Structure formats: C-alpha cells, structure tokens
Amino acid sequence: MAPRRFHTKRRERKEGRGDPSLRHSVKLNLGSVSAIVATKMNAMCTLLLLSLFSAYAVGLLTGSNMWDSQFASLDKVIKLAAIAAAGAYLFGRRNAPRIPRDLWLYMCAGLFIFAGFLLQYLGFEQQDGRILFQVEKELIRLATILALFFLCVAVARDCRNYSVFLYSFSAFGLVIALLAINSALAGETDQAWDYVDDYLRAGSGTTDANYIGAVLNIGSLAAIASLLVEKSRLLSVFLFVGVLVMQAGRFATFSSGSAVSMVVTVGVVTYLLFKQHRIEAVRKLWIALAVMAAVLAVVIEGAGLWDTVFYRLQLSDETVKLSSIDSRLGQYEQYLGYVKEDPGYLFFGIGITNAYSLSTGKQLHNSFLRPLAVAGFVPFFCFILLWWRCVRDFQRAIAASGRHSDLQLVAVVFFSSFIGWSVQAATLPADTSTVQWFFFILGYLLRNSAESRTASRN
C-alpha cells in the first residue's frame, strides 16, 4: 500500500491537485497563456481590418492620388504585408483554423459580384484607358477584400475582447483626422469645386472627401464605444479629445453625407441603448456629445467659420446643389431611361462605359444602384443579400451577447454606425466600397463571438 500512496501523491503534485498553491499556479499559467493567445488573435484581426483603409492613410500622408496609383503602390504593399502576416500566423498554429460553413455564403456572394464585374470588363469596348484602369484596380480590390474577410474569420476564431480593435481604430481615426485637417489647411488642387472659401475639402486630390468623412465616423464610433465602457478617467479624457478631433477632421471634409450619417448613427444608438435599458450609457453618451458640440461651437464662432462649415449643407450655391443633389437624382432618371429603352438592361446591366457616364460623368454615386446598373440583377441580388445578412448578424450579436455586456455595447454602437453609413452609401462614389465590406466583416465577427459565448455558457 505504501508505494501506491507514494505514486498517488507524486501524481497529485504533478497535476497540481495535491497542493492548493500549485493548483492555483497551474490555473494562473493557463489563464495567462489563453490571454496572450487571445491578444495575438485580436491584434492580427485588427491589423487585417485596418489594412482595408490603408489607401486613405497613404493618400493623405504622401499626397499621392489614390485614383492614379499604380498596381505596385504602397497601399497594396501594406495589404499584402497584412495578408502575409496572417498567413504566417495561421501556418505557425498547431491546429488548423475552423472555417464556419456559413462563411461560404458570403464568399460566394462576393465571388458572384466579382464575376459580374469581370464579365463586363472582358466585354469592355470603349478605349478609355482611365476607366479601364479603374475597373482593373476595382477587381483587384474586391479580390483582396474577400481574402481579408476569409483571413479575419480564420484568425479571429473567438475574439472575446474587442479592446485592441477599439483602441487601434480610435488611434487610427485620430491620425486620419490630423492629416485631414492638415490637408484642408495646406492642400492644393487645380479644381475650383474642391474648395469651400479658401479651404480645401480634406482628401480632395488624393483620396475622396466623402470617404474620409466615413472613415472618421468609424474612428469616432470606436472611441465612443471605448468611452462608454472605460473606467479610467484619464483614458476617458483622452478618448473624449480623440472624438472631438476626429469630428473636427470630419468637418474639414465638408461632406454633407458623413454629417447626415453621424446624426442618424447617434439617433439609432440612442434608441437601441434605451431599448436595452442602458440608461447610464445614454446619459454618458449625451453628456459627452453636448460638451463636444459646445467646444466645437466655441471654436467655430471664434474663428468666424459658421458659413464656411455649413456652406454645403445650406445648398445656397447652385453649383453645389447641382453636384450634390441634382446629379445624384439624375442617375436614377438616366438608368430608368436605359431600362425603358431595353428591359434586358435590368438583368444584364448597362455596362461599365454607360455606368460611368450616368449624370456625374465619373462613376455612380450610389452603392446600391451601381451593381444593378453595371452588371445586372445577379450581382445586385448578391449585394442586397450581403447587406441584409449584415443587418441580421448585428441583430444576432446584440441578442446573443448578453444583457449589459461590453460586447453587446460594441455591437449596438457599430450596428448604429452601419445604419448611418447605409444612408451615406446612397450618395458616395460607388466603387467596391471598403467601408461597406468593413461592416460586413465586423458584423460577422461580432455575431460569431456572441454566439460562441452563449454556446460556452450553456
């Protein structure tokens, strides 16, 4: 019997069951390893999501025109580096990534959109090198986005802590805001419509002012979500100042669409927080917004910029009215004219050349109309399917994440931002929008995290 007791005690010491302090140490070490792995996963997933917006940062930082950038541009190098880093991370992991079956629905929908645009590209007749070049880059962009989507899901697996994502996008938004303000004050273009008084619309001549406004709204919402869950007063002050600077940068874009998007977002997030009985979060949100509005009002008044800041919203200039409202409404009228002439255009699209000539003379300013107009019913149906799935993903994430959890708050804030963005998407230059796909990816990741938490609790 004595040897048996000896071996039993030795085995207990080895497994940490015999000595309580050793058992606690084993649990602590396992918890530390789990936290390190989770942090790496979150950081890698955040890197992939940030790389979606690298073109805007590169354009503002270097002054290079995003629309004229070549295939071997710095933006594409950054995306390839992020994809390579994710691939190396997955290759170095012991277990193969588990890919959810429903991901293939998103991949197939994206591939059908890609195929529709590719067929139109192959049948491209007009010898307009600039349009052809933009379409080639759009096809590459869409393929890259689908690869980033797949890798985000493969890397993320079960992200339970979104602090890395929130703080990274808050910091990224702050950098973009500072670059946007500098662009408005010091940037130059040879196009008169890029200016409001003596100020350049931030991003004009390098990227696009409307998209810069959309990116700054995303950064602001990331900082607001962090602010609502943050307990440290010092960090809360930093986040507050960050949102203030980002919204100042958004004002520097003079983008009416991003302003309307932000108003819609605040309204939706307030409604959803009330619906979730998060009264304290609503109170904190509106106190922060009221103070921000007061600070911005004092600065604008002191600089005498009221008429300048809200110039485009007033639509008092006939040129602004024509470019902001009439040209966008004219797109529907002209597209319906094509369909009335030949109903087949509804199913097969009017083609790349005709789509570029609708109203604006550049490209369609409507993310919903563009797949239908360019490539027909099948790509349009796939786009609407992705949009509806994104709505359902956010709703399921909110429902499954548990009452009063931080994950639920993140889902509520970014679902509201997605609704606000969808309003703005009806006015933007509508190539394959990285902003739109950012929400498709984020909604899917949040839903996966929330439902895996529910499954683990049960």
PAMARLUM-300347 format. One record per atom (N, C-alpha, C): residue in three letters; y negated, x negated, z negated. Coordinates in steps of 0.1 Angstrom, whole numbers, plus 5000, padded with zeros to 4 digits. Layout:
BEGIN
AlaYXZ ...
//
This chain:
BEGIN
Met501249925000 Met500050005000 Met498749915000 Ala498849804993 Ala497649714992 Ala497149675006 Pro498049625015 Pro497449585028 Pro496849695036 Arg497449825034 Arg496849935041 Arg495449965036 Arg495249955023 Arg493849975018 Arg492949865023 Phe493449745023 Phe492549635028 Phe492149665043 His493049695051 His492749725065 His491849845067 Thr492049945058 Thr491150065059 Thr489750025055 Lys489549955045 Lys488149915041 Lys487549825051 Arg488349735057 Arg487749645067 Arg487349735079 Arg488149825083 Arg487849915094 Arg486549995091 Glu486450045079 Glu485250125075 Glu484050045075 Arg484149915071 Arg482949825071 Arg482549805086 Lys483549785094 Lys483249755109 Lys482549875115 Glu483049995112 Glu482450125118 Glu481250175111 Gly480950115099 Gly479750155092 Gly479950275083 Arg481250315081 Arg481450435073 Arg481650405058 Gly482050285055 Gly482250255041 Gly481050225033 Asp480050155039 Asp478850115033 Asp477650205038 Pro477050285030 Pro475950375035 Pro474850295041 Ser474450185036 Ser473350105042 Ser473650055056 Leu474950015057 Leu475449965070 Leu475450085080 Arg475950205075 Arg475950325084 Arg474550355089 His473550345080 His472150375084 His471650275094 Ser472150145092 Ser471650045102 Ser472250065116 Val473550115116 Val474150145129 Val473350255136 Lys473050365129 Lys472350475134 Lys470950435139 Leu470250345131 Leu468950295135 Leu468950215148 Asn470050125149 Asn470150045161 Asn470350135173 Leu471250235172 Leu471550325183 Leu470350395187 Gly469550445177 Gly468350515180 Gly467250425187 Ser467250305183 Ser466250205189 Ser466650185204 Val467950165206 Val468350145220 Val468050265228 Ser468350385223 Ser468050505230 Ser466650515234 Ala465750485224 Ala464350495226 Ala463850395237 Ile464450275237 Ile464050175247 Ile464450215261 Val465650275262 Val466150325275 Val465350435280 Ala464950535271 Ala464150645275 Ala462750605279 Thr462250505272 Thr460850455276 Thr460950385290 Lys461950315293 Lys462150255306 Lys462250355317 Met463050465314 Met463250565324 Met461850635326 Asn461150675316 Asn459850735317 Asn458850655325 Ala458850525322 Ala457950435328 Ala458250415343 Met459550405347 Met459950395361 Met459550525368 Cys459850645362 Cys459550765369 Cys458050785371 Thr457250745361 Thr455850745362 Thr455250655372 Leu455850535374 Leu455450445384 Leu455650505398 Leu456850575400 Leu457050645413 Leu456050755416 Leu455750835405 Leu454750935407 Leu453350885410 Leu452950775403 Leu451650715406 Leu451550655420 Ser452650605425 Ser452650545438 Ser452350645449 Leu452550775446 Leu452150885455 Leu450750875459 Phe449850835449 Phe448450835451 Phe447850695454 Ser448650605458 Ser448150465459 Ser447150455471 Ala447250545481 Ala446350535492 Ala444950565488 Tyr444750655479 Tyr443350685474 Tyr442750575466 Ala443550515457 Ala443050395449 Ala442750285458 Val443650255468 Val443450135477 Val442150165485 Gly441950285490 Gly440850315499 Gly439550295491 Leu439450345479 Leu438250335471 Leu438050185466 Leu439150115463 Leu438949985458 Leu438549885469 Thr439149895481 Thr438949795491 Thr437949835501 Gly437549965502 Gly436650015512 Gly437250035525 Ser438550025526 Ser439250045539 Ser439450195542 Asn439450235554 Asn439650375558 Asn441050405558 Met441450505550 Met442850545549 Met443350595562 Trp442550665570 Trp442950725582 Trp443150625593 Asp442550505592 Asp442650405602 Asp443650295598 Ser444250305585 Ser445050205580 Ser446350185589 Gln446850065590 Gln447950035598 Gln449250055591 Phe450350045597 Phe451650075591 Phe451949975580 Ala451449855581 Ala451749745571 Ala450549735561 Ser449949855557 Ser448849855548 Ser449249825534 Leu448249795525 Leu448549765511 Leu449149895504 Asp448650005508 Asp449250135502 Asp450750145504 Lys451150115517 Lys452650125519 Lys453450015513 Val452749895511 Val453449795503 Val453649835489 Ile452649905483 Ile452849955469 Ile453950055468 Lys454050145477 Lys455050245477 Lys456450185479 Leu456550085488 Leu457850015490 Leu458249935477 Ala457249875471 Ala457549805458 Ala458049895448 Ala457450015446 Ala457850115436 Ala459350155440 Ile459550185452 Ile460950225457 Ile461950115454 Ala461549985457 Ala462449875454 Ala462749855439 Ala461649875431 Ala461849865416 Ala462849975411 Ala462650095416 Ala463550205412 Ala464950175417 Gly465150125429 Gly466450095434 Gly467149985426 Ala466349875422 Ala466949775414 Ala467249825400 Tyr466449915394 Tyr466849975381 Tyr468150055382 Leu468250135392 Leu469450215394 Leu470750125396 Phe470550015404 Phe471649925407 Phe472049855395 Gly471149825386 Gly471449745373 Gly472049835362 Arg472049965364 Arg472550055354 Arg474050065355 Arg474750075344 Arg476250075344 Arg476750205350 Asn476150315346 Asn476650445351 Asn475850495363 Ala476650545373 Ala475950595385 Ala475050715381 Pro473950735388 Pro473050845385 Pro473650975388 Arg473451075380 Arg473951215383 Arg472851295390 Ile473151325402 Ile472251405410 Ile472551555409 Pro471651635404 Pro471851775403 Pro472051835417 Arg472951935418 Arg473251995431 Arg472052065437 Asp471252125428 Asp470152205434 Asp469052115440 Leu469151985437 Leu468151895443 Leu468251895458 Trp469451915464 Trp469751915478 Trp468952025485 Leu468752135478 Leu467952245484 Leu466552195487 Tyr465952115478 Tyr464552065480 Tyr464651955491 Met465651875491 Met465751775501 Met465951835515 Cys466751935516 Cys467051995529 Cys465752065534 Ala465052135525 Ala463752205529 Ala462752095534 Gly462651985527 Gly461751875532 Gly462251825545 Leu463551805547 Leu464051755560 Leu463851845572 Phe463851985569 Phe463652075580 Phe462152075584 Ile461252055574 Ile459852035577 Ile459651905585 Phe460351805581 Phe460251675588 Phe460751695603 Ala461851765604 Ala462451785617 Ala461551865626 Gly460851965621 Gly459952045629 Gly458751965634 Phe458251885625 Phe457151795630 Phe457551685639 Leu458851635637 Leu459351535646 Leu459551585660 Leu460051705661 Leu460251775674 Leu458951785682 Gln457951835674 Gln456551845680 Gln456051715685 Tyr456351605677 Tyr455851475680 Tyr456551425693 Leu457851445694 Leu458651395705 Leu458151475718 Gly457651595716 Gly457151665728 Gly455651655730 Phe455051555723 Phe453651535724 Phe453151495738 Glu452251565744 Glu451851545758 Glu450551475759 Gln449551515751 Gln448251465752 Gln448151315748 Gln447551235757 Gln447551095754 Gln446351065745 Asp446251125733 Asp445251095724 Asp445850995713 Gly445450875714 Gly446050775706 Gly445850795691 Arg444650845687 Arg444350865673 Arg445150975667 Ile445351085674 Ile446151195669 Ile447551155668 Leu448051085678 Leu449451035679 Leu449750945667 Phe448750855664 Phe448850755653 Phe448950835640 Gln448150935638 Gln448051005625 Gln449451085623 Val449951135634 Val451251205633 Val452351115629 Glu452350995635 Glu453350895632 Glu453350855617 Lys452150835612 Lys451950805598 Lys452350925589 Glu452151045594 Glu452451155586 Glu454051175584 Leu454751145595 Leu456151145595 Leu456751035585 Ile456150915585 Ile456450815576 Ile456150855562 Arg455050915560 Arg454550965547 Arg455551065541 Leu455951165549 Leu456851265544 Leu458251205541 Ala458751115549 Ala460051045546 Ala459950965533 Thr458750905531 Thr458550825519 Thr458550915506 Ile457851035508 Ile457751125497 Ile459151185493 Leu459951215503 Leu461351265500 Leu462151155493 Ala461951025497 Ala462650915490 Ala462150905475 Leu460850915473 Leu460350915460 Leu460851025451 Phe460951145457 Phe461451265450 Phe462851235445 Phe463751195454 Phe465151165451 Phe465251065440 Leu464450955441 Leu464550845431 Leu463950895418 Cys462950975417 Cys462451025405 Cys463551105397 Val464251185404 Val465351265398 Val466451175393 Ala466751075402 Ala467850985398 Ala467550895386 Val466250855385 Val465850765375 Val465650845362 Ala464950955363 Ala464551035351 Ala465651085343 Arg466651145349 Arg467851205342 Arg467351305332 Asp466951255320 Asp466551355310 Asp465351295302 Cys464151305308 Cys462951255301 Cys462551345290 Arg462651305278 Arg462351395267 Arg460951365261 Asn460351255265 Asn459051215260 Asn458151185272 Tyr457051265274 Tyr456251255285 Tyr454951185282 Ser454851115271 Ser453651045267 Ser453250935277 Val454350855282 Val454050755291 Val453450805304 Phe453950925309 Phe453350985320 Phe451951035318 Leu451751095307 Leu450351155304 Leu449351045302 Tyr449650935295 Tyr448650835293 Tyr448450755305 Ser449450735313 Ser449350655326 Ser448450725336 Phe448650855337 Phe447850935346 Phe446450955341 Ser446250955328 Ser444950965322 Ser444150835326 Ala444850715324 Ala444150595327 Ala443950575342 Phe444850625350 Phe444750615365 Phe443550705369 Gly443450825364 Gly442350915367 Gly440950855363 Leu440950785352 Leu439750715347 Leu439250605357 Val440250525362 Val439950425372 Val439450485384 Ile440050595389 Ile439650655402 Ile438250715400 Ala437950775388 Ala436650825385 Ala435550725386 Leu435750605380 Leu434750495380 Leu434550445395 Leu435650435402 Leu435550395416 Leu434850505425 Ala435050635421 Ala434350745429 Ala432850745426 Ile432550725414 Ile431050715410 Ile430450595417 Asn431050485417 Asn430550365425 Asn430450395440 Ser431450465445 Ser431350505459 Ser430150595462 Ala429950695453 Ala428750785456 Ala427450705455 Leu427350605447 Leu426050535445 Leu425850425455 Ala426950355459 Ala426850235467 Ala427450245480 Gly428350345483 Gly429050355495 Gly428150395507 Glu428550365519 Glu427750395531 Glu428750445542 Thr428250535550 Thr428950575563 Thr427850605573 Asp428250615585 Asp427250645596 Asp427250795600 Gln427850875591 Gln427951025594 Gln427051095584 Ala426051165589 Ala425051235580 Ala425651335571 Trp426751405576 Trp427351515568 Trp428151465556 Asp428251325555 Asp428951275543 Asp428051255532 Tyr426751285533 Tyr425751265523 Tyr425251395518 Val424951395505 Val424151505498 Val422951445492 Asp421751475498 Asp420551405495 Asp420751255498 Asp420651165488 Asp420851025491 Asp422150975486 Tyr423051065482 Tyr424251025475 Tyr425451055485 Leu426350955486 Leu427550975495 Leu428551055487 Arg429151145494 Arg430351215488 Arg431451115486 Ala431751095473 Ala432650995469 Ala433951005477 Gly434350885483 Gly435550885490 Gly435350895505 Ser434250945509 Ser433950965524 Ser433950825531 Gly434550825542 Gly434550705550 Gly435750615546 Thr436450635535 Thr437550565530 Thr438750645529 Thr438650755521 Thr439750855519 Thr439250995523 Asp439251075513 Asp438751215516 Asp438151265502 Ala436951315503 Ala436251365490 Ala437051475483 Asn437651565491 Asn438351675485 Asn439551635478 Tyr440351535484 Tyr441551485478 Tyr441151405465 Ile440151335466 Ile439651255454 Ile439451355442 Gly438751465446 Gly438451565436 Gly439751625430 Ala440751645438 Ala442051695434 Ala442751595425 Val442751475428 Val443351365420 Val442651355407 Leu441351365406 Leu440651365394 Leu440951485385 Asn441151595391 Asn441551715383 Asn442951695377 Ile443851625384 Ile445151595378 Ile445051505367 Gly444251395368 Gly444051305357 Gly443351365345 Ser442451455348 Ser441751535337 Ser442751615329 Leu443651685337 Leu444651765330 Leu445651685322 Ala446051565327 Ala446851485319 Ala446251445306 Ala444951405307 Ala444151375295 Ala444051485285 Ile443751605291 Ile443651725283 Ile444951765275 Ala446051755283 Ala447351775276 Ala447651675265 Ser447251545267 Ser447351445257 Ser446451475245 Leu445251525248 Leu444251555238 Leu444751675229 Leu445451765235 Leu445951885227 Leu447051855218 Val447851745221 Val448951715212 Val448651585203 Glu447551515206 Glu447351395199 Glu446851415185 Lys447351335176 Lys446951355161 Lys445851245157 Ser445851135165 Ser444951025161 Ser443551065166 Arg442551065157 Arg441151095160 Arg440550995170 Leu440850865168 Leu440350765176 Leu440750775191 Leu442050805192 Leu442650825206 Leu442150955212 Ser441951055204 Ser441351185209 Ser439951165214 Val439151075208 Val437851055213 Val437950975226 Phe438850885227 Phe439050815240 Phe439450905251 Leu440350995248 Leu440751095258 Leu439651185262 Phe438851235252 Phe437651315255 Phe436751255264 Val436351125262 Val435451045270 Val436051035284 Gly437351015285 Gly438050995297 Gly437951125306 Val438151245300 Val437951365308 Val436551385312 Leu435651345304 Leu434151355307 Leu433851275319 Val434351145319 Val434051055331 Val434751105343 Met436051155342 Met436751205353 Met436051325360 Gln435551415352 Gln434851525357 Gln433451485363 Ala432851385358 Ala431651335364 Ala431951275378 Gly433151205378 Gly433551155391 Gly433851265401 Arg434451375396 Arg434751485405 Arg433451545410 Phe432451555402 Phe431051605406 Phe430551515417 Ala430851385416 Ala430351285427 Ala431051315440 Thr432151385441 Thr432751415454 Thr432051535461 Phe431251615453 Phe430651735458 Phe431651825465 Ser432851825459 Ser433951905465 Ser433852045459 Ser433552145467 Ser433552285462 Ser434952335458 Gly435952295467 Gly437252335464 Gly437852285451 Ser437552155448 Ser438052105435 Ser437352165423 Ala436052205425 Ala435352275414 Ala435952415411 Val436252485422 Val436952615420 Val438252605415 Ser439052495419 Ser440352475414 Ser440352445399 Met439352365394 Met439252335380 Met438952465372 Val438052545377 Val437752675370 Val438952765369 Val439752775380 Val440952855380 Val441952795370 Thr442152665370 Thr443052605361 Thr442752635346 Val441452615343 Val441052645329 Val441352785325 Gly441052885334 Gly441353025331 Gly442853055330 Val443652995338 Val445153015337 Val445752955325 Val445252825322 Val445852765310 Val445452835297 Thr444252885297 Thr443752965285 Thr444653095283 Tyr444853165294 Tyr445753285294 Tyr447153255289 Leu447753145295 Leu449153115291 Leu449253065277 Leu448252985272 Leu448252945258 Leu448153065249 Phe447353155252 Phe447253285244 Phe448553355244 Lys449153365256 Lys450453435258 Lys451553365249 Gln451453235247 Gln452453155239 Gln451953155225 His450953225221 His450353235207 His449953095202 Arg449453015211 Arg449052875207 Arg447452885205 Ile447052955195 Ile445652975193 Ile444852855189 Glu445552765182 Glu444952635178 Glu444652555190 Ala445552555200 Ala445452475212 Ala444252525220 Val444152665221 Val443052725228 Val441652685222 Arg441652695209 Arg440452665202 Arg440052515204 Lys440952425203 Lys440752285206 Lys440252255220 Leu440952325230 Leu440552315244 Leu439152355246 Trp438752475241 Trp437452525245 Trp436352455237 Ile436652405225 Ile435652315218 Ile435352195227 Ala436452125231 Ala436252005240 Ala435552035253 Leu435852155259 Leu435252185272 Leu433752215269 Ala433452285258 Ala432052325255 Ala431152195253 Val431752105246 Val431051975243 Val430851895256 Met431851895264 Met431751825277 Met430751885286 Ala430752025287 Ala429752095295 Ala428352065290 Ala428152055277 Ala426852035271 Ala426351885275 Val427251795274 Val426951655277 Val426551635291 Leu427351695300 Leu427151685315 Leu425851755318 Ala425551865312 Ala424251945314 Ala423051855310 Val423151785299 Val422051705295 Val421851585304 Val422951525309 Val422851415318 Val422251465332 Ile422751575337 Ile422251625350 Ile420751665349 Glu420451725338 Glu419051775336 Glu418151645335 Gly418551545327 Gly417751425325 Gly417551355338 Ala418551355347 Ala418451285360 Ala417851375371 Gly417551505367 Gly417051595377 Gly417951625389 Leu419251635387 Leu420151645398 Leu420851785399 Trp420251885393 Trp420852025394 Trp421052065408 Asp419952055416 Asp420052105430 Asp421052015438 Thr421051885435 Thr421951795442 Thr423451825439 Val423751835426 Val425151855422 Val425751985427 Phe424952095427 Phe425452225431 Phe424952265445 Tyr424552165453 Tyr423952195466 Tyr424952255475 Arg426252205476 Arg427252255485 Arg427752395480 Leu427752415467 Leu428152545462 Leu427152655465 Gln425952625467 Gln424952725470 Gln424952775484 Leu425552695493 Leu425752725508 Leu424352765514 Ser423352705509 Ser421952735514 Ser421752665528 Asp422452555530 Asp422352475542 Asp423252545553 Glu422752575564 Glu423552645575 Glu424652545580 Thr424452415580 Thr425452325584 Thr426552315574 Val426252315561 Val427252315551 Val428052445551 Lys427452555553 Lys428052685554 Lys429052685566 Leu428652635577 Leu429452635589 Leu430652545587 Ser430552425581 Ser431652335579 Ser432552375568 Ser432052445557 Ser432852475546 Ser433452615546 Ile432852715552 Ile433352845552 Ile433752895566 Asp432752895576 Asp433052945589 Asp434152875596 Ser434152735595 Ser435252665602 Ser436652695597 Arg436752715584 Arg438052745578 Arg438452895582 Leu437552985581 Leu437953125585 Leu438253125600 Gly437553045608 Gly437753045622 Gly439152995626 Gln439852915617 Gln441152865620 Gln442152985621 Tyr441953085612 Tyr442853205613 Tyr442653275626 Glu441353295629 Glu441053375641 Glu441653305654 Gln441453175655 Gln441953105667 Gln443453105667 Tyr444153085656 Tyr445553085655 Tyr446153225660 Leu445553325654 Leu445953465658 Leu445753485673 Gly444753425679 Gly444453435693 Gly445653375701 Tyr446153255696 Tyr447253195703 Tyr448553285702 Val448753345690 Val449953425689 Val449853555697 Lys448653615698 Lys448453725706 Lys448653695721 Glu448353575725 Glu448553535739 Glu450053515742 Asp450753455732 Asp452153435734 Asp452853445720 Pro453553555717 Pro454253565704 Pro455253455701 Gly455653385711 Gly456653275708 Gly455953165699 Tyr454653155700 Tyr453953055691 Tyr454253085676 Leu454553205672 Leu454753235658 Leu456053175654 Phe457053155663 Phe458353105659 Phe458452955662 Phe457752905672 Phe457952765675 Phe456652685673 Gly455552745669 Gly454352675666 Gly453452645679 Ile452252615677 Ile451352595688 Ile451252445692 Gly451952365684 Gly451952215687 Gly450952135681 Ile451052005681 Ile450151915674 Ile448751915680 Thr448751915693 Thr447451905700 Thr446552025697 Asn447152145699 Asn446452265696 Asn446052285682 Ala446952245673 Ala446652255658 Ala445452165655 Tyr445352045661 Tyr444151965658 Tyr442852015663 Ser442952105673 Ser441752155679 Ser441252285673 Leu442052345664 Leu441652465658 Leu440352445649 Ser439252495654 Ser438052515646 Ser437352375642 Thr438052295634 Thr437452175629 Thr437352065639 Gly438352065648 Gly438351955658 Gly439051835652 Lys439451835640 Lys440151725634 Lys441651755630 Gln441751845621 Gln443051895617 Gln442852015609 Leu443952095607 Leu443852225600 Leu443452195585 His442552275580 His442152265566 His442852385558 Asn444152385559 Asn444852485552 Asn446352445551 Ser446752415539 Ser448152355537 Ser449152465539 Phe448852585538 Phe449852695540 Phe449952735555 Leu448852735562 Leu448852765576 Leu449452655585 Arg449252535581 Arg449552425590 Arg450952415595 Pro452052425585 Pro453352415590 Pro453752525600 Leu453152645598 Leu453352755607 Leu452752735620 Ala451552685620 Ala450752665633 Ala451352555641 Val451652445634 Val452152325641 Val453552335646 Ala454452375637 Ala455952375640 Ala456652505640 Gly456052615636 Gly456652745636 Gly457252795623 Phe458052895625 Phe458452975613 Phe459352895604 Val460352815609 Val461352755600 Val460652655591 Pro459852555595 Pro459152475586 Pro458252545576 Phe457552655581 Phe456752735573 Phe457552805562 Phe458752855565 Phe459552915555 Phe460052815545 Cys460352695549 Cys460752585540 Cys459652555531 Phe458452545536 Phe457252515527 Phe457052625517 Ile457152745521 Ile456952855511 Ile458052855501 Leu459252825506 Leu460452815496 Leu460152705486 Leu459652595490 Leu459352485480 Leu458252525471 Trp457252595476 Trp456152645468 Trp456652745457 Trp457552835461 Trp458052935452 Trp458952875442 Arg459852775446 Arg460652705437 Arg459852635427 Cys458752575431 Cys457952505421 Cys457352605411 Val456952715415 Val456452825405 Val457552855395 Arg458852875401 Arg459952915392 Arg460352795383 Asp460252675388 Asp460552555380 Asp459652545368 Phe458352565370 Phe457352555359 Phe457652675349 Gln457852795354 Gln458152905346 Gln459352885337 Arg460452835343 Arg461652805336 Arg461452695326 Ala460652595329 Ala460352485320 Ala459652535307 Ile458652625310 Ile457952685299 Ile458852775290 Ala459752845296 Ala460652935289 Ala461752865281 Ala462252745287 Ala463352675281 Ala462952565271 Ser461652525271 Ser461352415263 Ser461152445248 Gly461152565245 Gly461052605230 Gly459552625226 Arg459452725217 Arg458052765213 Arg457452645206 His456152625209 His455252535202 His455752385204 Ser456552355214 Ser456952215216 Ser455852155225 Asp455852015224 Asp454851945233 Asp455251955247 Leu456551955250 Leu457051975264 Leu456552105270 Gln456552215262 Gln456052345267 Gln454552335270 Leu453852265262 Leu452452245264 Leu452152175277 Val452852065279 Val452751995292 Val453052075304 Ala454152155303 Ala454452245314 Ala453452355316 Val452852405306 Val451752515307 Val450552455314 Val450152335309 Val448952275315 Val449152235330 Phe450252185334 Phe450452145348 Phe450852265356 Phe451452365351 Phe451652485359 Phe450252545362 Ser449352545353 Ser448052595355 Ser447352515365 Ser447452385365 Ser446852295374 Ser447452315388 Phe448752355389 Phe449352385402 Phe448852505408 Ile448552605400 Ile447952735405 Ile446552705410 Gly445752625402 Gly444452585407 Gly444452505420 Trp445452415420 Trp445552335433 Trp445852425445 Ser446752525443 Ser447152615454 Ser445952685460 Val444952715451 Val443752775457 Val442952675465 Gln442852545460 Gln442152445468 Gln442952405480 Ala444252415480 Ala445152375492 Ala444852455504 Ala444252575502 Ala443852665514 Ala442552615521 Thr441952505516 Thr440752455521 Thr440752305525 Leu441852235522 Leu441852095524 Leu442352055538 Pro442051935542 Pro442651875554 Pro444151865552 Ala444951945559 Ala446351975555 Ala447351885562 Asp447351755561 Asp448451685565 Asp449551695554 Thr450551615555 Thr451651625544 Thr450951585531 Ser450651685523 Ser449851655511 Ser450651595500 Thr450251475496 Thr450951405484 Thr450651485471 Val449551555470 Val449251625458 Val450151745457 Gln450451815468 Gln451351925468 Gln452751885464 Trp453251775469 Trp454551725466 Trp454651665452 Phe453551615447 Phe453451575432 Phe453851685423 Phe453351805426 Phe453651925418 Phe455051965420 Phe455551965432 Phe456951995435 Phe457951905426 Ile457651775426 Ile458451685419 Ile458351705404 Leu457051715399 Leu456851735385 Leu457451865379 Gly457351975386 Gly457952095382 Gly459452085380 Tyr460052015390 Tyr461452005390 Tyr461851915377 Leu461151805375 Leu461551715364 Leu461351785350 Leu460251865349 Leu459951935336 Leu461052045334 Arg461452115344 Arg462452215342 Arg463852145338 Asn464152035345 Asn465351965341 Asn465351925327 Ser464251865322 Ser464151815308 Ser464251935299 Ala463552045301 Ala463552155292 Ala464952215291 Glu465652235303 Glu466952295302 Glu468052205297 Ser467852075298 Ser468851985292 Ser468651985277 Arg467451995272 Arg467252005258 Arg467852135252 Thr467752245259 Thr468352365255 Thr469852355254 Ala470452295265 Ala471852275265 Ala472352185254 Ser471652075251 Ser472051985240 Ser471952055226 Arg470952145225 Arg470852215212 Arg471952315210 Asn472352375221 Asn473452465220 Asn474852405220 
//
